[in-house]
């Protein structure tokens, strides 16, 4: 394993671990997979599906050989993350308009309620292996709650920086409950990242945001698990929400690993969906611009997408080029309508997750996705991550709102409304 800069491609040994290259670029972790026996690993992964009480019962550590083969077992932190549902839902398929299955990968079923657990398990394990006992992140919510949970599982402390507006208090309360010290600060997610890049080392803090390449390695397990569950035959499209763009980056990196090693025989196309009020990456890709221009004042009901300067945009751009991928931006109303459909299917998700279904529907309407293609939408967060959005929708005048019925409790009244 080595660190390689995504900008200048300079390589560093793992003993020189840091978050950025001297040129300012972020790192990828490069593996030497020359000795990997793909068929043997398939057998190993299948056998681990029967594990229950070892670290390999995890949907992340099941694929340890492709994620962090050099980590000693004593440093592996897990809450048996992953192992999330993969659903083929008729009502979502009908809403989108495809003739073929629309799969929902419910990362919302992770222990802390979001996809961040896949990456956080690996990041905290790596920090633990280096001797850290103080972990940190800046967050709009999901990262912080996941970090707080895993650092507590590791017997360590966590310190979290959150913007003082446009965040979900449900997620902040969850973070506090897991024991983190939370700092509410002026500014946005981006200022928090800049602060940690500048000061984490002197403060003795191990950073668990997506600037940490081990977060990305852990999140690769999402696509490994999808491919494994589908017997190594992936859909035509994989659709992910785009906030900090770490999930898009991890997805692309995992797809490349699977393809290069022969686990899969073709790459699906990747679609990254942003909210219109926080879509700087989509604007750059849509306009074929060379320069990325941050969004100075992002604003969307999907709090997890409310990021104006995503740190992983260069990596995400590489993913789209490698997979003939696309971007799309959707309105808050489209997000909330799609969320209502997903919720009423019995699966449920937070607003940012529903952006994937809204984006897929738009891509079909624009004839970028064909009706006879298959697609998978990654749902990143739990339905209870943002109850204010639920209240706003179901007490308002929306397409699928399900309002509370105020009525007198008599047989006749109830019978009329059944």
Rosetta blueprint (number, residue, H / E / L):
1 X L
2 X E
3 X E
4 X E
5 X E
6 X L
7 X L
8 X L
9 X L
10 X L
11 X E
12 X E
13 X E
14 X H
15 X H
16 X H
17 X L
18 X L
19 X L
20 X E
21 X L
22 X L
23 X L
24 X L
25 X L
26 X E
27 X E
28 X E
29 X E
30 X E
31 X L
32 X L
33 X L
34 X L
35 X L
36 X L
37 X L
38 X H
39 X H
40 X H
41 X H
42 X H
43 X H
44 X H
45 X H
46 X H
47 X H
48 X H
49 X L
50 X L
51 X L
52 X L
53 X L
54 X L
55 X H
56 X H
57 X H
58 X L
59 X L
60 X L
61 X H
62 X H
63 X H
64 X H
65 X H
66 X H
67 X H
68 X L
69 X L
70 X L
71 X L
72 X L
73 X H
74 X H
75 X H
76 X L
77 X L
78 X L
79 X L
80 X L
81 X L
82 X L
83 X L
84 X L
85 X L
86 X E
87 X E
88 X E
89 X L
90 X H
91 X H
92 X H
93 X H
94 X H
95 X H
96 X H
97 X L
98 X L
99 X L
100 X L
101 X L
102 X E
103 X E
104 X E
105 X E
106 X E
107 X H
108 X H
109 X H
110 X L
111 X L
112 X L
113 X L
114 X E
115 X L
116 X H
117 X H
118 X H
119 X H
120 X H
121 X H
122 X H
123 X H
124 X H
125 X H
126 X H
127 X H
128 X H
129 X H
130 X L
131 X L
132 X L
133 X L
134 X E
135 X E
136 X E
137 X E
138 X E
139 X E
140 X L
141 X L
142 X H
143 X H
144 X H
145 X H
146 X H
147 X H
148 X H
149 X H
150 X H
151 X H
152 X H
153 X H
154 X L
155 X L
156 X L
157 X E
158 X E
159 X E
160 X E
161 X E
162 X E
163 X E
164 X L
165 X L
166 X L
167 X L
168 X L
169 X H
170 X H
171 X H
172 X H
173 X H
174 X H
175 X H
176 X H
177 X H
178 X L
179 X L
180 X L
181 X E
182 X E
183 X E
184 X E
185 X E
186 X L
187 X L
188 X L
189 X H
190 X H
191 X H
192 X H
193 X H
194 X H
195 X H
196 X H
197 X H
198 X H
199 X H
200 X H
201 X H
202 X H
203 X H
204 X L
205 X L
206 X E
207 X E
208 X L
209 X L
210 X L
211 X L
212 X L
213 X H
214 X H
215 X H
216 X H
217 X H
218 X H
219 X H
220 X L
221 X H
222 X H
223 X H
224 X H
225 X H
226 X H
227 X H
228 X H
229 X H
230 X L
231 X L
232 X L
233 X L
234 X L
235 X L
236 X L
237 X E
238 X E
239 X E
240 X E
241 X E
242 X L
243 X L
244 X L
245 X L
246 X H
247 X H
248 X H
249 X H
250 X H
251 X H
252 X H
253 X H
254 X H
255 X H
256 X H
257 X H
258 X H
259 X H
260 X H
261 X L
262 X L
263 X L
264 X L
265 X L
266 X L
267 X L
268 X L
269 X E
270 X E
271 X E
272 X E
273 X E
274 X E
275 X E
276 X H
277 X H
278 X H
279 X L
280 X H
281 X H
282 X H
283 X H
284 X H
285 X H
286 X H
287 X L
288 X L
289 X L
290 X L
291 X L
292 X L
293 X L
294 X L
295 X L
296 X L
297 X L
298 X L
299 X L
300 X L
301 X L
302 X L
303 X H
304 X H
305 X H
306 X L
307 X L
308 X L
309 X L
310 X L
311 X L
312 X L
313 X H
314 X H
315 X H
316 X H
317 X H
318 X H
319 X H
320 X H
321 X H
322 X H
323 X H
324 X L
325 X L
326 X E
327 X E
328 X E
329 X E
330 X E
331 X L
332 X H
333 X H
334 X H
335 X H
336 X H
337 X H
338 X H
339 X H
340 X H
341 X H
342 X H
343 X H
344 X H
345 X L
346 X L
347 X L
348 X L
349 X L
350 X L
351 X H
352 X H
353 X H
354 X H
355 X H
356 X H
357 X H
358 X H
359 X H
360 X H
361 X H
362 X H
363 X H
364 X H
365 X H
366 X L
367 X L
368 X L
369 X L
370 X L
371 X L
372 X L
373 X L
374 X L
375 X E
376 X E
377 X E
378 X E
379 X E
380 X L
381 X E
382 X L
383 X H
384 X H
385 X H
386 X L
387 X H
388 X H
389 X H
390 X H
391 X H
392 X H
393 X H
394 X H
395 X L
396 X L
397 X L
398 X L
399 X L
400 X L
401 X L
402 X L
403 X L
404 X L
405 X L
406 X L
407 X L
408 X L
409 X L
410 X L
411 X H
412 X H
413 X H
414 X H
415 X H
416 X H
417 X L
418 X L
